[in-house]
Amino acid sequence: MLQSIGADYVIDYTQEDFTKKGKCYDLVIDVVGNRSALDYKRILKPLGTYVMVGGSFSRILQVIFVAPIISKTERKNMNVLIHKPNGKDQKFLSELFEAGKLVPVIDKRYSLSEVEEAIRYLGEGNAKGKVVITV
């Protein structure tokens, strides 16, 4: 799915343990968040950057609390992507969406009565796109 939306290089974490291959990266964008911050620290080059986009609540908290220590002691940047919406960005995204240049990836749709199931699905960390609640 990530390659279909333009990623240059994708690692299938279900097929290989990329943290034990000895390869280091300048940038890691983590859309699953199923490994510890220390695993990612190990595969970052000096001055490399790790950005967590998705993952379980416990992993997000781990990155939030451990990342500042790693960033200061290891010269590696570790962050959780937190979007702060603003009018300019929202307008730009809207224009991309209307022009067909931005296509959302929707994994599953749930009705309002299925919110509990949807949250459970998200918490399992298996979503391959957005989970939508239909009102």
N, CA, C and O atoms as a GROMACS GRO file, in nm:
protein
  540
    1MET      N    1   0.083  -0.119   0.000
    1MET     CA    2   0.000   0.000   0.000
    1MET      C    3   0.087   0.125   0.000
    1MET      O    4   0.058   0.220  -0.073
    2LEU      N    5   0.192   0.127   0.079
    2LEU     CA    6   0.278   0.245   0.085
    2LEU      C    7   0.349   0.271  -0.048
    2LEU      O    8   0.364   0.386  -0.089
    3GLN      N    9   0.392   0.166  -0.114
    3GLN     CA   10   0.454   0.184  -0.245
    3GLN      C   11   0.354   0.240  -0.345
    3GLN      O   12   0.390   0.320  -0.431
    4SER      N   13   0.228   0.198  -0.334
    4SER     CA   14   0.126   0.246  -0.429
    4SER      C   15   0.098   0.395  -0.412
    4SER      O   16   0.046   0.459  -0.503
    5ILE      N   17   0.131   0.451  -0.295
    5ILE     CA   18   0.109   0.594  -0.275
    5ILE      C   19   0.239   0.675  -0.280
    5ILE      O   20   0.241   0.793  -0.244
    6GLY      N   21   0.349   0.609  -0.327
    6GLY     CA   22   0.469   0.685  -0.359
    6GLY      C   23   0.592   0.666  -0.273
    6GLY      O   24   0.692   0.732  -0.297
    7ALA      N   25   0.590   0.577  -0.174
    7ALA     CA   26   0.710   0.555  -0.093
    7ALA      C   27   0.821   0.495  -0.178
    7ALA      O   28   0.796   0.405  -0.258
    8ASP      N   29   0.943   0.545  -0.162
    8ASP     CA   30   1.057   0.495  -0.238
    8ASP      C   31   1.106   0.359  -0.189
    8ASP      O   32   1.146   0.274  -0.268
    9TYR      N   33   1.102   0.340  -0.057
    9TYR     CA   34   1.156   0.217   0.002
    9TYR      C   35   1.068   0.179   0.119
    9TYR      O   36   1.044   0.259   0.209
   10VAL      N   37   1.020   0.056   0.118
   10VAL     CA   38   0.928   0.008   0.222
   10VAL      C   39   0.984  -0.122   0.279
   10VAL      O   40   1.028  -0.209   0.204
   11ILE      N   41   0.981  -0.133   0.410
   11ILE     CA   42   1.023  -0.256   0.476
   11ILE      C   43   0.898  -0.323   0.533
   11ILE      O   44   0.821  -0.260   0.606
   12ASP      N   45   0.879  -0.448   0.499
   12ASP     CA   46   0.766  -0.524   0.552
   12ASP      C   47   0.809  -0.586   0.684
   12ASP      O   48   0.878  -0.688   0.687
   13TYR      N   49   0.769  -0.523   0.792
   13TYR     CA   50   0.812  -0.566   0.925
   13TYR      C   51   0.762  -0.706   0.960
   13TYR      O   52   0.815  -0.769   1.052
   14THR      N   53   0.660  -0.758   0.888
   14THR     CA   54   0.611  -0.893   0.916
   14THR      C   55   0.699  -0.999   0.851
   14THR      O   56   0.690  -1.117   0.886
   15GLN      N   57   0.784  -0.959   0.757
   15GLN     CA   58   0.869  -1.053   0.685
   15GLN      C   59   1.015  -1.051   0.729
   15GLN      O   60   1.087  -1.150   0.709
   16GLU      N   61   1.060  -0.940   0.788
   16GLU     CA   62   1.199  -0.932   0.828
   16GLU      C   63   1.214  -0.841   0.950
   16GLU      O   64   1.138  -0.746   0.969
   17ASP      N   65   1.314  -0.874   1.031
   17ASP     CA   66   1.344  -0.789   1.146
   17ASP      C   67   1.453  -0.692   1.104
   17ASP      O   68   1.572  -0.718   1.120
   18PHE      N   69   1.410  -0.579   1.049
   18PHE     CA   70   1.502  -0.481   0.992
   18PHE      C   71   1.591  -0.417   1.098
   18PHE      O   72   1.693  -0.357   1.063
   19THR      N   73   1.556  -0.429   1.226
   19THR     CA   74   1.638  -0.368   1.331
   19THR      C   75   1.762  -0.450   1.362
   19THR      O   76   1.850  -0.404   1.434
   20LYS      N   77   1.769  -0.572   1.308
   20LYS     CA   78   1.884  -0.659   1.336
   20LYS      C   79   1.967  -0.687   1.212
   20LYS      O   80   2.050  -0.777   1.212
   21LYS      N   81   1.946  -0.610   1.105
   21LYS     CA   82   2.019  -0.630   0.979
   21LYS      C   83   2.152  -0.556   0.975
   21LYS      O   84   2.233  -0.579   0.886
   22GLY      N   85   2.175  -0.465   1.071
   22GLY     CA   86   2.298  -0.389   1.073
   22GLY      C   87   2.297  -0.266   0.982
   22GLY      O   88   2.397  -0.195   0.973
   23LYS      N   89   2.185  -0.241   0.916
   23LYS     CA   90   2.174  -0.125   0.828
   23LYS      C   91   2.122  -0.006   0.909
   23LYS      O   92   2.035  -0.021   0.995
   24CYS      N   93   2.176   0.112   0.880
   24CYS     CA   94   2.131   0.234   0.948
   24CYS      C   95   2.070   0.330   0.848
   24CYS      O   96   2.105   0.330   0.729
   25TYR      N   97   1.980   0.412   0.896
   25TYR     CA   98   1.902   0.500   0.810
   25TYR      C   99   1.911   0.645   0.856
   25TYR      O  100   1.928   0.673   0.974
   26ASP      N  101   1.899   0.736   0.759
   26ASP     CA  102   1.892   0.879   0.789
   26ASP      C  103   1.753   0.916   0.839
   26ASP      O  104   1.739   1.003   0.925
   27LEU      N  105   1.651   0.850   0.785
   27LEU     CA  106   1.513   0.882   0.818
   27LEU      C  107   1.429   0.755   0.824
   27LEU      O  108   1.433   0.672   0.734
   28VAL      N  109   1.354   0.741   0.932
   28VAL     CA  110   1.259   0.632   0.947
   28VAL      C  111   1.123   0.694   0.977
   28VAL      O  112   1.108   0.767   1.075
   29ILE      N  113   1.025   0.664   0.893
   29ILE     CA  114   0.888   0.706   0.918
   29ILE      C  115   0.812   0.580   0.954
   29ILE      O  116   0.794   0.491   0.871
   30ASP      N  117   0.767   0.574   1.077
   30ASP     CA  118   0.705   0.453   1.131
   30ASP      C  119   0.554   0.470   1.136
   30ASP      O  120   0.502   0.550   1.214
   31VAL      N  121   0.484   0.396   1.051
   31VAL     CA  122   0.338   0.407   1.047
   31VAL      C  123   0.270   0.299   1.130
   31VAL      O  124   0.147   0.296   1.139
   32VAL      N  125   0.348   0.209   1.190
   32VAL     CA  126   0.290   0.099   1.267
   32VAL      C  127   0.320   0.114   1.417
   32VAL      O  128   0.231   0.093   1.499
   33GLY      N  129   0.442   0.151   1.451
   33GLY     CA  130   0.477   0.173   1.591
   33GLY      C  131   0.472   0.048   1.676
   33GLY      O  132   0.419   0.050   1.788
   34ASN      N  133   0.527  -0.062   1.626
   34ASN     CA  134   0.519  -0.186   1.702
   34ASN      C  135   0.653  -0.228   1.764
   34ASN      O  136   0.664  -0.339   1.816
   35ARG      N  137   0.752  -0.141   1.760
   35ARG     CA  138   0.882  -0.171   1.820
   35ARG      C  139   0.918  -0.064   1.922
   35ARG      O  140   0.860   0.045   1.924
   36SER      N  141   1.012  -0.097   2.006
   36SER     CA  142   1.051  -0.001   2.109
   36SER      C  143   1.134   0.113   2.050
   36SER      O  144   1.195   0.098   1.944
   37ALA      N  145   1.136   0.223   2.119
   37ALA     CA  146   1.216   0.338   2.077
   37ALA      C  147   1.364   0.300   2.072
   37ALA      O  148   1.438   0.354   1.989
   38LEU      N  149   1.407   0.210   2.158
   38LEU     CA  150   1.548   0.168   2.159
   38LEU      C  151   1.585   0.090   2.033
   38LEU      O  152   1.698   0.099   1.985
   39ASP      N  153   1.490   0.014   1.978
   39ASP     CA  154   1.514  -0.055   1.851
   39ASP      C  155   1.540   0.047   1.740
   39ASP      O  156   1.631   0.030   1.659
   40TYR      N  157   1.460   0.152   1.738
   40TYR     CA  158   1.476   0.254   1.634
   40TYR      C  159   1.602   0.335   1.656
   40TYR      O  160   1.667   0.375   1.559
   41LYS      N  161   1.637   0.360   1.780
   41LYS     CA  162   1.760   0.432   1.810
   41LYS      C  163   1.880   0.358   1.749
   41LYS      O  164   1.971   0.420   1.695
   42ARG      N  165   1.877   0.227   1.758
   42ARG     CA  166   1.988   0.144   1.709
   42ARG      C  167   2.005   0.154   1.558
   42ARG      O  168   2.118   0.141   1.510
   43ILE      N  169   1.899   0.176   1.482
   43ILE     CA  170   1.911   0.176   1.336
   43ILE      C  171   1.921   0.316   1.275
   43ILE      O  172   1.926   0.330   1.153
   44LEU      N  173   1.925   0.418   1.359
   44LEU     CA  174   1.941   0.555   1.307
   44LEU      C  175   2.088   0.592   1.297
   44LEU      O  176   2.167   0.563   1.386
   45LYS      N  177   2.122   0.658   1.188
   45LYS     CA  178   2.256   0.715   1.175
   45LYS      C  179   2.267   0.835   1.268
   45LYS      O  180   2.165   0.890   1.310
   46PRO      N  181   2.390   0.876   1.302
   46PRO     CA  182   2.403   1.001   1.379
   46PRO      C  183   2.334   1.114   1.303
   46PRO      O  184   2.348   1.126   1.182
   47LEU      N  185   2.262   1.195   1.373
   47LEU     CA  186   2.181   1.304   1.321
   47LEU      C  187   2.061   1.254   1.240
   47LEU      O  188   1.994   1.332   1.173
   48GLY      N  189   2.034   1.123   1.246
   48GLY     CA  190   1.918   1.066   1.179
   48GLY      C  191   1.790   1.103   1.252
   48GLY      O  192   1.792   1.149   1.366
   49THR      N  193   1.678   1.081   1.184
   49THR     CA  194   1.548   1.119   1.239
   49THR      C  195   1.450   1.002   1.231
   49THR      O  196   1.438   0.935   1.129
   50TYR      N  197   1.382   0.981   1.341
   50TYR     CA  198   1.273   0.882   1.350
   50TYR      C  199   1.144   0.959   1.377
   50TYR      O  200   1.138   1.042   1.468
   51VAL      N  201   1.042   0.931   1.297
   51VAL     CA  202   0.912   0.995   1.317
   51VAL      C  203   0.806   0.887   1.328
   51VAL      O  204   0.786   0.806   1.237
   52MET      N  205   0.738   0.886   1.441
   52MET     CA  206   0.629   0.790   1.464
   52MET      C  207   0.499   0.856   1.419
   52MET      O  208   0.460   0.961   1.470
   53VAL      N  209   0.432   0.793   1.323
   53VAL     CA  210   0.307   0.846   1.270
   53VAL      C  211   0.188   0.774   1.330
   53VAL      O  212   0.081   0.834   1.347
   54GLY      N  213   0.204   0.648   1.361
   54GLY     CA  214   0.095   0.570   1.418
   54GLY      C  215   0.149   0.464   1.511
   54GLY      O  216   0.267   0.431   1.507
   55GLY      N  217   0.062   0.412   1.594
   55GLY     CA  218   0.103   0.307   1.685
   55GLY      C  219   0.016   0.305   1.807
   55GLY      O  220  -0.076   0.386   1.823
   56SER      N  221   0.045   0.211   1.894
   56SER     CA  222  -0.034   0.196   2.016
   56SER      C  223  -0.005   0.312   2.111
   56SER      O  224   0.098   0.379   2.101
   57PHE      N  225  -0.097   0.334   2.201
   57PHE     CA  226  -0.082   0.443   2.298
   57PHE      C  227   0.044   0.425   2.382
   57PHE      O  228   0.114   0.522   2.410
   58SER      N  229   0.073   0.300   2.422
   58SER     CA  230   0.192   0.277   2.505
   58SER      C  231   0.321   0.308   2.428
   58SER      O  232   0.415   0.362   2.487
   59ARG      N  233   0.325   0.276   2.299
   59ARG     CA  234   0.445   0.308   2.219
   59ARG      C  235   0.459   0.458   2.199
   59ARG      O  236   0.570   0.512   2.203
   60ILE      N  237   0.348   0.526   2.177
   60ILE     CA  238   0.353   0.672   2.162
   60ILE      C  239   0.408   0.736   2.290
   60ILE      O  240   0.493   0.824   2.283
   61LEU      N  241   0.359   0.691   2.406
   61LEU     CA  242   0.409   0.743   2.533
   61LEU      C  243   0.558   0.714   2.550
   61LEU      O  244   0.633   0.799   2.598
   62GLN      N  245   0.600   0.596   2.510
   62GLN     CA  246   0.741   0.561   2.521
   62GLN      C  247   0.827   0.658   2.440
   62GLN      O  248   0.929   0.707   2.489
   63VAL      N  249   0.787   0.685   2.317
   63VAL     CA  250   0.865   0.776   2.234
   63VAL      C  251   0.863   0.917   2.294
   63VAL      O  252   0.966   0.985   2.297
   64ILE      N  253   0.747   0.960   2.342
   64ILE     CA  254   0.737   1.094   2.401
   64ILE      C  255   0.832   1.110   2.519
   64ILE      O  256   0.895   1.215   2.534
   65PHE      N  257   0.845   1.006   2.603
   65PHE     CA  258   0.928   1.018   2.723
   65PHE      C  259   1.074   0.980   2.701
   65PHE      O  260   1.162   1.036   2.767
   66VAL      N  261   1.102   0.887   2.612
   66VAL     CA  262   1.238   0.841   2.590
   66VAL      C  263   1.311   0.925   2.485
   66VAL      O  264   1.433   0.944   2.493
   67ALA      N  265   1.237   0.975   2.388
   67ALA     CA  266   1.298   1.049   2.277
   67ALA      C  267   1.385   1.168   2.321
   67ALA      O  268   1.494   1.185   2.267
   68PRO      N  269   1.340   1.250   2.416
   68PRO     CA  270   1.427   1.362   2.454
   68PRO      C  271   1.563   1.318   2.508
   68PRO      O  272   1.664   1.384   2.484
   69ILE      N  273   1.566   1.208   2.579
   69ILE     CA  274   1.693   1.156   2.633
   69ILE      C  275   1.782   1.108   2.519
   69ILE      O  276   1.901   1.139   2.514
   70ILE      N  277   1.723   1.032   2.426
   70ILE     CA  278   1.799   0.982   2.311
   70ILE      C  279   1.849   1.097   2.225
   70ILE      O  280   1.963   1.098   2.180
   71SER      N  281   1.762   1.194   2.202
   71SER     CA  282   1.800   1.308   2.119
   71SER      C  283   1.919   1.383   2.175
   71SER      O  284   2.005   1.431   2.100
   72LYS      N  285   1.927   1.395   2.308
   72LYS     CA  286   2.036   1.469   2.370
   72LYS      C  287   2.164   1.386   2.382
   72LYS      O  288   2.273   1.440   2.364
   73THR      N  289   2.151   1.257   2.411
   73THR     CA  290   2.271   1.176   2.436
   73THR      C  291   2.326   1.110   2.310
   73THR      O  292   2.446   1.081   2.305
   74GLU      N  293   2.243   1.086   2.210
   74GLU     CA  294   2.286   1.010   2.093
   74GLU      C  295   2.293   1.093   1.965
   74GLU      O  296   2.336   1.041   1.862
   75ARG      N  297   2.254   1.220   1.969
   75ARG     CA  298   2.248   1.304   1.848
   75ARG      C  299   2.158   1.242   1.742
   75ARG      O  300   2.189   1.244   1.622
   76LYS      N  301   2.045   1.186   1.788
   76LYS     CA  302   1.945   1.128   1.698
   76LYS      C  303   1.811   1.189   1.734
   76LYS      O  304   1.776   1.202   1.852
   77ASN      N  305   1.736   1.227   1.632
   77ASN     CA  306   1.608   1.293   1.655
   77ASN      C  307   1.495   1.191   1.652
   77ASN      O  308   1.482   1.113   1.558
   78MET      N  309   1.415   1.192   1.756
   78MET     CA  310   1.301   1.099   1.764
   78MET      C  311   1.178   1.180   1.801
   78MET      O  312   1.178   1.254   1.899
   79ASN      N  313   1.072   1.163   1.720
   79ASN     CA  314   0.952   1.244   1.740
   79ASN      C  315   0.826   1.164   1.711
   79ASN      O  316   0.828   1.064   1.640
   80VAL      N  317   0.717   1.212   1.768
   80VAL     CA  318   0.584   1.164   1.732
   80VAL      C  319   0.520   1.275   1.651
   80VAL      O  320   0.520   1.391   1.694
   81LEU      N  321   0.466   1.241   1.535
   81LEU     CA  322   0.402   1.342   1.451
   81LEU      C  323   0.272   1.385   1.517
   81LEU      O  324   0.182   1.305   1.539
   82ILE      N  325   0.264   1.512   1.547
   82ILE     CA  326   0.143   1.569   1.603
   82ILE      C  327   0.102   1.683   1.512
   82ILE      O  328   0.175   1.781   1.495
   83HIS      N  329  -0.014   1.669   1.454
   83HIS     CA  330  -0.063   1.768   1.358
   83HIS      C  331  -0.136   1.880   1.431
   83HIS      O  332  -0.228   1.856   1.509
   84LYS      N  333  -0.094   2.002   1.406
   84LYS     CA  334  -0.162   2.119   1.459
   84LYS      C  335  -0.231   2.188   1.342
   84LYS      O  336  -0.168   2.263   1.268
   85PRO      N  337  -0.360   2.162   1.324
   85PRO     CA  338  -0.428   2.216   1.206
   85PRO      C  339  -0.429   2.369   1.203
   85PRO      O  340  -0.439   2.436   1.305
   86ASN      N  341  -0.418   2.420   1.082
   86ASN     CA  342  -0.433   2.564   1.062
   86ASN      C  343  -0.503   2.584   0.928
   86ASN      O  344  -0.503   2.496   0.843
   87GLY      N  345  -0.560   2.699   0.911
   87GLY     CA  346  -0.640   2.728   0.792
   87GLY      C  347  -0.565   2.712   0.662
   87GLY      O  348  -0.619   2.658   0.565
   88LYS      N  349  -0.441   2.758   0.659
   88LYS     CA  350  -0.361   2.751   0.536
   88LYS      C  351  -0.338   2.605   0.494
   88LYS      O  352  -0.356   2.570   0.378
   89ASP      N  353  -0.297   2.521   0.590
   89ASP     CA  354  -0.273   2.380   0.560
   89ASP      C  355  -0.403   2.310   0.520
   89ASP      O  356  -0.404   2.230   0.427
   90GLN      N  357  -0.511   2.339   0.591
   90GLN     CA  358  -0.639   2.274   0.562
   90GLN      C  359  -0.686   2.311   0.420
   90GLN      O  360  -0.738   2.226   0.348
   91LYS      N  361  -0.667   2.436   0.381
   91LYS     CA  362  -0.705   2.480   0.246
   91LYS      C  363  -0.620   2.408   0.142
   91LYS      O  364  -0.672   2.360   0.041
   92PHE      N  365  -0.489   2.400   0.166
   92PHE     CA  366  -0.399   2.333   0.073
   92PHE      C  367  -0.437   2.186   0.057
   92PHE      O  368  -0.444   2.136  -0.055
   93LEU      N  369  -0.462   2.116   0.168
   93LEU     CA  370  -0.502   1.976   0.162
   93LEU      C  371  -0.635   1.960   0.089
   93LEU      O  372  -0.653   1.866   0.012
   94SER      N  373  -0.726   2.050   0.114
   94SER     CA  374  -0.857   2.045   0.048
   94SER      C  375  -0.841   2.060  -0.103
   94SER      O  376  -0.907   1.989  -0.180
   95GLU      N  377  -0.754   2.151  -0.146
   95GLU     CA  378  -0.730   2.170  -0.289
   95GLU      C  379  -0.669   2.045  -0.352
   95GLU      O  380  -0.708   2.005  -0.462
   96LEU      N  381  -0.574   1.984  -0.283
   96LEU     CA  382  -0.514   1.860  -0.333
   96LEU      C  383  -0.619   1.750  -0.344
   96LEU      O  384  -0.622   1.676  -0.443
   97PHE      N  385  -0.704   1.739  -0.244
   97PHE     CA  386  -0.809   1.637  -0.243
   97PHE      C  387  -0.906   1.659  -0.358
   97PHE      O  388  -0.941   1.565  -0.430
   98GLU      N  389  -0.951   1.783  -0.376
   98GLU     CA  390  -1.046   1.815  -0.483
   98GLU      C  391  -0.987   1.792  -0.622
   98GLU      O  392  -1.059   1.759  -0.716
   99ALA      N  393  -0.855   1.810  -0.636
   99ALA     CA  394  -0.788   1.791  -0.764
   99ALA      C  395  -0.755   1.643  -0.790
   99ALA      O  396  -0.704   1.608  -0.896
  100GLY      N  397  -0.783   1.558  -0.692
  100GLY     CA  398  -0.754   1.416  -0.707
  100GLY      C  399  -0.609   1.380  -0.686
  100GLY      O  400  -0.567   1.268  -0.717
  101LYS      N  401  -0.530   1.474  -0.633
  101LYS     CA  402  -0.388   1.450  -0.608
  101LYS      C  403  -0.363   1.390  -0.470
  101LYS      O  404  -0.255   1.338  -0.443
  102LEU      N  405  -0.462   1.397  -0.385
  102LEU     CA  406  -0.454   1.341  -0.251
  102LEU      C  407  -0.571   1.246  -0.234
  102LEU      O  408  -0.687   1.286  -0.233
  103VAL      N  409  -0.539   1.119  -0.223
  103VAL     CA  410  -0.643   1.018  -0.212
  103VAL      C  411  -0.627   0.948  -0.077
  103VAL      O  412  -0.524   0.886  -0.052
  104PRO      N  413  -0.727   0.958   0.008
  104PRO     CA  414  -0.715   0.893   0.139
  104PRO      C  415  -0.716   0.741   0.124
  104PRO      O  416  -0.786   0.686   0.040
  105VAL      N  417  -0.638   0.676   0.208
  105VAL     CA  418  -0.638   0.530   0.212
  105VAL      C  419  -0.726   0.490   0.330
  105VAL      O  420  -0.692   0.513   0.446
  106ILE      N  421  -0.839   0.430   0.299
  106ILE     CA  422  -0.935   0.390   0.403
  106ILE      C  423  -0.928   0.239   0.416
  106ILE      O  424  -0.955   0.166   0.321
  107ASP      N  425  -0.892   0.194   0.534
  107ASP     CA  426  -0.880   0.051   0.559
  107ASP      C  427  -1.017  -0.011   0.589
  107ASP      O  428  -1.058  -0.107   0.524
  108LYS      N  429  -1.087   0.046   0.687
  108LYS     CA  430  -1.217  -0.009   0.726
  108LYS      C  431  -1.313   0.103   0.760
  108LYS      O  432  -1.273   0.213   0.798
  109ARG      N  433  -1.441   0.071   0.745
  109ARG     CA  434  -1.548   0.163   0.782
  109ARG      C  435  -1.634   0.095   0.887
  109ARG      O  436  -1.665  -0.024   0.877
  110TYR      N  437  -1.672   0.172   0.988
  110TYR     CA  438  -1.759   0.122   1.094
  110TYR      C  439  -1.876   0.216   1.111
  110TYR      O  440  -1.864   0.336   1.084
  111SER      N  441  -1.989   0.162   1.154
  111SER     CA  442  -2.103   0.248   1.186
  111SER      C  443  -2.082   0.304   1.326
  111SER      O  444  -1.996   0.257   1.401
  112LEU      N  445  -2.160   0.403   1.360
  112LEU     CA  446  -2.148   0.467   1.492
  112LEU      C  447  -2.168   0.365   1.604
  112LEU      O  448  -2.106   0.376   1.709
  113SER      N  449  -2.254   0.268   1.582
  113SER     CA  450  -2.279   0.166   1.685
  113SER      C  451  -2.161   0.069   1.701
  113SER      O  452  -2.159  -0.010   1.795
  114GLU      N  453  -2.062   0.075   1.610
  114GLU     CA  454  -1.947  -0.014   1.614
  114GLU      C  455  -1.818   0.056   1.659
  114GLU      O  456  -1.708   0.007   1.634
  115VAL      N  457  -1.832   0.171   1.724
  115VAL     CA  458  -1.714   0.249   1.765
  115VAL      C  459  -1.620   0.167   1.853
  115VAL      O  460  -1.499   0.174   1.836
  116GLU      N  461  -1.676   0.092   1.946
  116GLU     CA  462  -1.592   0.012   2.035
  116GLU      C  463  -1.505  -0.086   1.956
  116GLU      O  464  -1.386  -0.102   1.984
  117GLU      N  465  -1.565  -0.152   1.857
  117GLU     CA  466  -1.491  -0.246   1.772
  117GLU      C  467  -1.384  -0.172   1.690
  117GLU      O  468  -1.274  -0.223   1.672
  118ALA      N  469  -1.417  -0.053   1.640
  118ALA     CA  470  -1.322   0.026   1.562
  118ALA      C  471  -1.202   0.065   1.646
  118ALA      O  472  -1.088   0.058   1.600
  119ILE      N  473  -1.225   0.107   1.768
  119ILE     CA  474  -1.115   0.146   1.858
  119ILE      C  475  -1.029   0.025   1.891
  119ILE      O  476  -0.907   0.035   1.898
  120ARG      N  477  -1.092  -0.088   1.912
  120ARG     CA  478  -1.017  -0.211   1.939
  120ARG      C  479  -0.929  -0.244   1.818
  120ARG      O  480  -0.812  -0.280   1.835
  121TYR      N  481  -0.984  -0.233   1.698
  121TYR     CA  482  -0.908  -0.260   1.575
  121TYR      C  483  -0.787  -0.168   1.564
  121TYR      O  484  -0.677  -0.212   1.532
  122LEU      N  485  -0.807  -0.040   1.590
  122LEU     CA  486  -0.696   0.055   1.586
  122LEU      C  487  -0.590   0.020   1.689
  122LEU      O  488  -0.471   0.026   1.660
  123GLY      N  489  -0.634  -0.017   1.810
  123GLY     CA  490  -0.542  -0.050   1.918
  123GLY      C  491  -0.456  -0.172   1.889
  123GLY      O  492  -0.347  -0.185   1.944
  124GLU      N  493  -0.505  -0.262   1.804
  124GLU     CA  494  -0.428  -0.381   1.766
  124GLU      C  495  -0.311  -0.347   1.675
  124GLU      O  496  -0.219  -0.427   1.658
  125GLY      N  497  -0.314  -0.226   1.615
  125GLY     CA  498  -0.204  -0.181   1.531
  125GLY      C  499  -0.201  -0.242   1.392
  125GLY      O  500  -0.096  -0.242   1.327
  126ASN      N  501  -0.314  -0.293   1.345
  126ASN     CA  502  -0.318  -0.357   1.213
  126ASN      C  503  -0.378  -0.272   1.103
  126ASN      O  504  -0.383  -0.316   0.988
  127ALA      N  505  -0.423  -0.153   1.134
  127ALA     CA  506  -0.487  -0.069   1.033
  127ALA      C  507  -0.387  -0.031   0.924
  127ALA      O  508  -0.275   0.011   0.953
  128LYS      N  509  -0.429  -0.047   0.801
  128LYS     CA  510  -0.346  -0.012   0.686
  128LYS      C  511  -0.412   0.106   0.614
  128LYS      O  512  -0.447   0.097   0.497
  129GLY      N  513  -0.427   0.212   0.684
  129GLY     CA  514  -0.496   0.330   0.635
  129GLY      C  515  -0.584   0.384   0.745
  129GLY      O  516  -0.569   0.347   0.861
  130LYS      N  517  -0.675   0.469   0.708
  130LYS     CA  518  -0.764   0.530   0.806
  130LYS      C  519  -0.882   0.439   0.838
  130LYS      O  520  -0.928   0.362   0.753
  131VAL      N  521  -0.930   0.450   0.959
  131VAL     CA  522  -1.050   0.382   1.002
  131VAL      C  523  -1.157   0.489   1.014
  131VAL      O  524  -1.138   0.589   1.083
  132VAL      N  525  -1.269   0.469   0.946
  132VAL     CA  526  -1.373   0.570   0.936
  132VAL      C  527  -1.496   0.527   1.014
  132VAL      O  528  -1.539   0.412   1.006
  133ILE      N  529  -1.551   0.621   1.091
  133ILE     CA  530  -1.678   0.599   1.161
  133ILE      C  531  -1.785   0.673   1.082
  133ILE      O  532  -1.777   0.795   1.065
  134THR      N  533  -1.885   0.600   1.033
  134THR     CA  534  -1.993   0.660   0.957
  134THR      C  535  -2.107   0.695   1.051
  134THR      O  536  -2.159   0.610   1.122
  135VAL      N  537  -2.144   0.822   1.049
  135VAL     CA  538  -2.252   0.869   1.136
  135VAL      C  539  -2.382   0.869   1.058
  135VAL      O  540  -2.487   0.904   1.112
   0.00000   0.00000   0.00000
